[in-house]
């Protein structure tokens, strides 16, 4: 599911609302074993565009 997230999130990154919605779905789909990898990938690719959404979505995971 991580690879699916890497395909979907760039495609919806034009819309803040849609990006947030899809990011939360992806976090639930990948499961605990891959969530840190998704976190790292999202920060590499979207931190400049949506730092507030990433901080909100990964608040419990980043710690």
Residue pairs with C-beta under 8 A, 6 or more apart in sequence:
1 26
1 29
1 30
1 31
1 34
2 30
2 34
2 37
2 38
2 41
4 26
4 29
5 26
5 29
5 30
5 38
5 41
6 41
8 22
8 26
9 19
9 22
9 23
9 26
9 42
9 45
9 46
10 45
12 18
12 19
12 21
12 22
13 19
13 46
13 49
13 50
16 50
16 53
19 46
19 50
19 53
20 50
20 53
20 57
23 42
23 53
23 54
23 57
24 57
26 38
27 35
27 38
27 57
27 58
27 61
30 37
30 38
35 61
36 61
39 58
39 61
39 62
42 54
42 58
43 54
46 53
46 54
47 54
55 62
